[in-house]
Amino acid sequence: MKIGLEVPKGVTLKGELRHRKDAAGNFLYDDQNNPVMGLAPESQTRAKEALALVGLPAVIRARASRSAAPRGGIAYNRRGIL
């Protein structure tokens, strides 16, 4: 049933994370020797397409994380997102 209210656009993506490398091809690790992860190139492409559809501001959140702290936030511009 439609009642005439607009609903925010949304997209659910399943992104693939990969262990990031530096310019020389060496794997990157953080201060605690945990691997630094980043979106795979094909996942970045899908994320950019979703952002074009949804627009800004956009709520971006991870499905799950190993820590108890909530992950994600609100993106008001493209800087730092992708």
Secondary structure, DSSP 4 states (H G I P E B T S, - for coil): ---S----------PPEEE-B-TTSPBPB-TTSPBPEEE-HHHHHHHHHHHHHH-SSEEEE-S--SSSS--EEEESSSTTT-
